Amino acid sequence: MTVPERAMPPLEADERVSLETWLDFYRATLAQKCDGLGEDQLREASSEPSPITLLGLVRHMAEVERNWFRRVLAQEDAPPIFPEEPGAETGAGAESGAGITGDDGGFVLGEGATYGTALTVWQTEIRRARENCAARALDDTSPFMGGRVTLRWIYTHMIGEYARHCGHADIVRERIDGRTGV
Protein backbone atom coordinates (compact mmCIF):
# COMPACT_ATOMS: atom_id res chain seq x y z
CA MET A 1 0.00 0.00 0.00
CA THR A 2 1.19 3.47 -0.80
CA VAL A 3 2.25 5.55 2.18
CA PRO A 4 1.50 9.25 1.79
CA GLU A 5 4.46 11.60 1.58
CA ARG A 6 5.10 13.36 4.85
CA ALA A 7 5.90 16.92 3.81
CA MET A 8 7.20 19.44 6.32
CA PRO A 9 4.54 22.11 6.83
CA PRO A 10 5.65 25.45 5.33
CA LEU A 11 7.48 27.76 7.70
CA GLU A 12 5.69 30.79 6.28
CA ALA A 13 2.04 30.25 5.46
CA ASP A 14 -1.34 31.65 6.35
CA GLU A 15 -3.27 30.14 9.22
CA ARG A 16 -5.43 27.84 7.11
CA VAL A 17 -2.52 26.38 5.17
CA SER A 18 -0.61 25.91 8.45
CA LEU A 19 -3.50 24.06 10.08
CA GLU A 20 -4.20 21.87 7.04
CA THR A 21 -0.56 20.96 6.44
CA TRP A 22 0.15 20.14 10.09
CA LEU A 23 -2.91 17.88 10.14
CA ASP A 24 -1.71 16.17 6.95
CA PHE A 25 1.79 15.85 8.44
CA TYR A 26 0.42 13.87 11.38
CA ARG A 27 -1.88 11.80 9.19
CA ALA A 28 1.15 10.79 7.11
CA THR A 29 3.18 10.13 10.28
CA LEU A 30 0.61 7.58 11.49
CA ALA A 31 0.62 5.85 8.09
CA GLN A 32 4.43 5.70 8.15
CA LYS A 33 4.39 4.13 11.61
CA CYS A 34 2.41 1.23 10.11
CA ASP A 35 4.42 0.92 6.89
CA GLY A 36 6.18 -2.38 6.26
CA LEU A 37 4.49 -4.37 9.02
CA GLY A 38 2.43 -7.54 8.66
CA GLU A 39 -1.09 -8.04 9.98
CA ASP A 40 0.10 -9.79 13.15
CA GLN A 41 2.56 -6.99 13.92
CA LEU A 42 -0.13 -4.35 13.39
CA ARG A 43 -2.18 -6.17 16.06
CA GLU A 44 0.64 -6.22 18.64
CA ALA A 45 -0.14 -4.16 21.73
CA SER A 46 2.40 -1.76 23.18
CA SER A 47 2.78 -3.31 26.63
CA GLU A 48 0.62 -4.27 29.57
CA PRO A 49 -1.75 -2.91 30.62
CA SER A 50 -2.24 -0.89 27.41
CA PRO A 51 -4.09 -2.70 24.62
CA ILE A 52 -3.24 -0.02 22.00
CA THR A 53 -2.20 -1.42 18.61
CA LEU A 54 -1.23 0.28 15.36
CA LEU A 55 -4.27 -1.25 13.65
CA GLY A 56 -6.48 0.01 16.47
CA LEU A 57 -4.98 3.51 16.17
CA VAL A 58 -5.73 3.67 12.43
CA ARG A 59 -9.29 2.49 13.02
CA HIS A 60 -9.69 4.95 15.89
CA MET A 61 -8.48 7.87 13.80
CA ALA A 62 -10.97 6.94 11.07
CA GLU A 63 -13.68 7.18 13.74
CA VAL A 64 -12.30 10.49 15.03
CA GLU A 65 -12.14 11.96 11.51
CA ARG A 66 -15.75 10.91 10.98
CA ASN A 67 -16.85 12.33 14.30
CA TRP A 68 -15.35 15.80 13.99
CA PHE A 69 -15.56 16.48 10.27
CA ARG A 70 -18.84 14.74 9.48
CA ARG A 71 -20.94 14.47 12.66
CA VAL A 72 -19.90 17.75 14.27
CA LEU A 73 -18.78 20.04 11.44
CA ALA A 74 -21.20 18.92 8.70
CA GLN A 75 -23.95 17.70 11.08
CA GLU A 76 -24.19 14.39 9.17
CA ASP A 77 -25.92 11.38 10.67
CA ALA A 78 -22.91 9.09 10.30
CA PRO A 79 -23.01 5.87 12.36
CA PRO A 80 -19.89 4.39 13.97
CA ILE A 81 -17.60 2.72 11.45
CA PHE A 82 -16.28 -0.02 13.70
CA PRO A 83 -18.96 -0.90 16.26
CA GLU A 84 -17.86 -3.40 18.85
CA GLU A 85 -17.17 -6.64 17.03
CA PRO A 86 -18.02 -10.18 18.19
CA GLY A 87 -14.90 -12.07 19.25
CA ALA A 88 -13.01 -8.83 19.64
CA GLU A 89 -9.84 -8.46 21.64
CA THR A 90 -9.99 -6.06 24.60
CA GLY A 91 -9.71 -2.42 23.52
CA ALA A 92 -8.77 0.91 24.99
CA GLY A 93 -12.25 2.45 24.91
CA ALA A 94 -13.65 5.54 23.25
CA GLU A 95 -12.22 9.00 23.69
CA SER A 96 -14.11 10.88 26.38
CA GLY A 97 -16.45 13.45 24.90
CA ALA A 98 -15.65 12.51 21.31
CA GLY A 99 -19.31 11.85 20.57
CA ILE A 100 -18.76 8.18 19.83
CA THR A 101 -21.26 6.13 21.77
CA GLY A 102 -22.18 2.47 21.74
CA ASP A 103 -18.80 1.41 20.41
CA ASP A 104 -15.12 1.50 21.33
CA GLY A 105 -13.83 4.10 18.90
CA GLY A 106 -12.12 1.48 16.73
CA PHE A 107 -9.66 0.13 19.29
CA VAL A 108 -11.30 -3.25 19.80
CA LEU A 109 -10.18 -5.63 17.05
CA GLY A 110 -12.40 -8.45 15.86
CA GLU A 111 -10.85 -11.50 14.24
CA GLY A 112 -11.69 -10.18 10.76
CA ALA A 113 -10.22 -6.70 11.26
CA THR A 114 -7.52 -5.99 8.68
CA TYR A 115 -5.17 -3.13 8.01
CA GLY A 116 -6.21 -2.97 4.34
CA THR A 117 -9.82 -2.35 5.31
CA ALA A 118 -8.90 0.10 8.07
CA LEU A 119 -6.58 2.03 5.76
CA THR A 120 -9.21 2.30 3.03
CA VAL A 121 -11.84 3.49 5.50
CA TRP A 122 -9.42 5.96 7.10
CA GLN A 123 -8.42 7.40 3.71
CA THR A 124 -12.11 7.72 2.78
CA GLU A 125 -12.81 9.62 6.00
CA ILE A 126 -9.83 11.92 5.35
CA ARG A 127 -11.12 12.64 1.84
CA ARG A 128 -14.60 13.39 3.22
CA ALA A 129 -13.05 15.63 5.88
CA ARG A 130 -11.24 17.64 3.23
CA GLU A 131 -14.44 17.98 1.21
CA ASN A 132 -16.41 19.15 4.26
CA CYS A 133 -13.76 21.73 5.14
CA ALA A 134 -13.11 23.11 1.64
CA ALA A 135 -16.09 25.46 1.47
CA ARG A 136 -15.92 26.60 5.09
CA ALA A 137 -14.03 29.49 6.64
CA LEU A 138 -12.01 28.92 9.81
CA ASP A 139 -14.53 31.00 11.77
CA ASP A 140 -17.55 29.03 10.50
CA THR A 141 -19.28 27.28 13.38
CA SER A 142 -21.33 24.17 14.00
CA PRO A 143 -23.46 23.22 17.01
CA PHE A 144 -21.54 21.28 19.65
CA MET A 145 -22.31 20.38 23.27
CA GLY A 146 -24.90 23.13 23.71
CA GLY A 147 -22.69 25.77 22.10
CA ARG A 148 -20.81 26.37 18.87
CA VAL A 149 -17.41 25.15 17.68
CA THR A 150 -15.32 26.73 14.90
CA LEU A 151 -13.55 24.88 12.13
CA ARG A 152 -10.34 26.43 13.51
CA TRP A 153 -10.96 24.73 16.88
CA ILE A 154 -11.67 21.40 15.17
CA TYR A 155 -8.43 21.62 13.16
CA THR A 156 -6.47 22.46 16.31
CA HIS A 157 -8.11 19.63 18.24
CA MET A 158 -7.39 17.15 15.45
CA ILE A 159 -3.72 18.15 15.28
CA GLY A 160 -3.47 17.49 19.02
CA GLU A 161 -5.34 14.20 18.71
CA TYR A 162 -3.04 12.97 15.95
CA ALA A 163 0.12 14.18 17.71
CA ARG A 164 -0.85 12.28 20.86
CA HIS A 165 -1.67 9.10 18.98
CA CYS A 166 1.45 9.34 16.81
CA GLY A 167 3.39 9.28 20.08
CA HIS A 168 1.54 6.12 21.03
CA ALA A 169 2.27 4.69 17.58
CA ASP A 170 5.97 5.46 17.97
CA ILE A 171 6.12 3.46 21.19
CA VAL A 172 4.20 0.53 19.68
CA ARG A 173 6.40 0.51 16.56
CA GLU A 174 9.60 0.67 18.61
CA ARG A 175 8.42 -2.32 20.64
CA ILE A 176 7.64 -4.30 17.47
CA ASP A 177 10.87 -3.82 15.53
CA GLY A 178 12.93 -1.08 17.14
CA ARG A 179 12.10 1.49 14.45
CA THR A 180 11.81 5.04 15.75
CA GLY A 181 12.01 8.58 14.49
CA VAL A 182 9.62 8.40 11.57
C-alpha positions in Angstrom: 0.0 0.0 0.0 1.2 3.5 -0.8 2.3 5.5 2.2 1.5 9.2 1.8 4.5 11.6 1.6 5.1 13.4 4.9 5.9 16.9 3.8 7.2 19.4 6.3 4.5 22.1 6.8 5.6 25.4 5.3 7.5 27.8 7.7 5.7 30.8 6.3 2.0 30.3 5.5 -1.3 31.7 6.4 -3.3 30.1 9.2 -5.4 27.8 7.1 -2.5 26.4 5.2 -0.6 25.9 8.4 -3.5 24.1 10.1 -4.2 21.9 7.0 -0.6 21.0 6.4 0.2 20.1 10.1 -2.9 17.9 10.1 -1.7 16.2 7.0 1.8 15.8 8.4 0.4 13.9 11.4 -1.9 11.8 9.2 1.2 10.8 7.1 3.2 10.1 10.3 0.6 7.6 11.5 0.6 5.9 8.1 4.4 5.7 8.1 4.4 4.1 11.6 2.4 1.2 10.1 4.4 0.9 6.9 6.2 -2.4 6.3 4.5 -4.4 9.0 2.4 -7.5 8.7 -1.1 -8.0 10.0 0.1 -9.8 13.2 2.6 -7.0 13.9 -0.1 -4.4 13.4 -2.2 -6.2 16.1 0.6 -6.2 18.6 -0.1 -4.2 21.7 2.4 -1.8 23.2 2.8 -3.3 26.6 0.6 -4.3 29.6 -1.7 -2.9 30.6 -2.2 -0.9 27.4 -4.1 -2.7 24.6 -3.2 0.0 22.0 -2.2 -1.4 18.6 -1.2 0.3 15.4 -4.3 -1.2 13.7 -6.5 0.0 16.5 -5.0 3.5 16.2 -5.7 3.7 12.4 -9.3 2.5 13.0 -9.7 4.9 15.9 -8.5 7.9 13.8 -11.0 6.9 11.1 -13.7 7.2 13.7 -12.3 10.5 15.0 -12.1 12.0 11.5 -15.7 10.9 11.0 -16.9 12.3 14.3 -15.3 15.8 14.0 -15.6 16.5 10.3 -18.8 14.7 9.5 -20.9 14.5 12.7 -19.9 17.8 14.3 -18.8 20.0 11.4 -21.2 18.9 8.7 -23.9 17.7 11.1 -24.2 14.4 9.2 -25.9 11.4 10.7 -22.9 9.1 10.3 -23.0 5.9 12.4 -19.9 4.4 14.0 -17.6 2.7 11.5 -16.3 0.0 13.7 -19.0 -0.9 16.3 -17.9 -3.4 18.8 -17.2 -6.6 17.0 -18.0 -10.2 18.2 -14.9 -12.1 19.3 -13.0 -8.8 19.6 -9.8 -8.5 21.6 -10.0 -6.1 24.6 -9.7 -2.4 23.5 -8.8 0.9 25.0 -12.3 2.5 24.9 -13.6 5.5 23.2 -12.2 9.0 23.7 -14.1 10.9 26.4 -16.4 13.5 24.9 -15.6 12.5 21.3 -19.3 11.9 20.6 -18.8 8.2 19.8 -21.3 6.1 21.8 -22.2 2.5 21.7 -18.8 1.4 20.4 -15.1 1.5 21.3 -13.8 4.1 18.9 -12.1 1.5 16.7 -9.7 0.1 19.3 -11.3 -3.3 19.8 -10.2 -5.6 17.0 -12.4 -8.5 15.9 -10.9 -11.5 14.2 -11.7 -10.2 10.8 -10.2 -6.7 11.3 -7.5 -6.0 8.7 -5.2 -3.1 8.0 -6.2 -3.0 4.3 -9.8 -2.4 5.3 -8.9 0.1 8.1 -6.6 2.0 5.8 -9.2 2.3 3.0 -11.8 3.5 5.5 -9.4 6.0 7.1 -8.4 7.4 3.7 -12.1 7.7 2.8 -12.8 9.6 6.0 -9.8 11.9 5.4 -11.1 12.6 1.8 -14.6 13.4 3.2 -13.1 15.6 5.9 -11.2 17.6 3.2 -14.4 18.0 1.2 -16.4 19.1 4.3 -13.8 21.7 5.1 -13.1 23.1 1.6 -16.1 25.5 1.5 -15.9 26.6 5.1 -14.0 29.5 6.6 -12.0 28.9 9.8 -14.5 31.0 11.8 -17.5 29.0 10.5 -19.3 27.3 13.4 -21.3 24.2 14.0 -23.5 23.2 17.0 -21.5 21.3 19.6 -22.3 20.4 23.3 -24.9 23.1 23.7 -22.7 25.8 22.1 -20.8 26.4 18.9 -17.4 25.2 17.7 -15.3 26.7 14.9 -13.6 24.9 12.1 -10.3 26.4 13.5 -11.0 24.7 16.9 -11.7 21.4 15.2 -8.4 21.6 13.2 -6.5 22.5 16.3 -8.1 19.6 18.2 -7.4 17.2 15.4 -3.7 18.2 15.3 -3.5 17.5 19.0 -5.3 14.2 18.7 -3.0 13.0 16.0 0.1 14.2 17.7 -0.8 12.3 20.9 -1.7 9.1 19.0 1.5 9.3 16.8 3.4 9.3 20.1 1.5 6.1 21.0 2.3 4.7 17.6 6.0 5.5 18.0 6.1 3.5 21.2 4.2 0.5 19.7 6.4 0.5 16.6 9.6 0.7 18.6 8.4 -2.3 20.6 7.6 -4.3 17.5 10.9 -3.8 15.5 12.9 -1.1 17.1 12.1 1.5 14.4 11.8 5.0 15.7 12.0 8.6 14.5 9.6 8.4 11.6 
